[in-house]
Amino acid sequence: MFAAEVRALQPIARGEVTMCYVPELERHEALQARLLDAYGFTCACELCARPAPARVHSDALRARLEGLTAHGDELPDARIWAWARDWCAARCARAAGRDDGAGDVRPS
């Protein structure tokens, strides 16, 4: 069993601290299976509760990002990973109907 202690340097709101139990690029079905097998629960977070078409779209984006990780040592620095993460989040938000335009930015 995993245990962790988190100490805040300033007051934080309830629900503001989160933890990822599985690899971030895990596809939805594999993620749910791993969580159920290893931790005994099915995730019902905002991302996992999306309609099937949005989850399929998200899985496709995750697969594209996973392809980049195979060559991570060839990338110049962590800025590309931050951009890719933000771009993917914006595309997922757009697919879920919460478009803020952030996914249109290209890395410098």
HELIX and SHEET records of a PDB file:
HELIX    1   1 HIS A   28  TYR A   39  1                                  12    
HELIX    2   2 ALA A   52  THR A   69  1                                  18    
HELIX    3   3 GLY A   72  GLU A   74  5                                   3    
HELIX    4   4 ARG A   79  ALA A   95  1                                  17    
HELIX    5   5 ALA A  102  ASP A  104  5                                   3    
END                                                                             
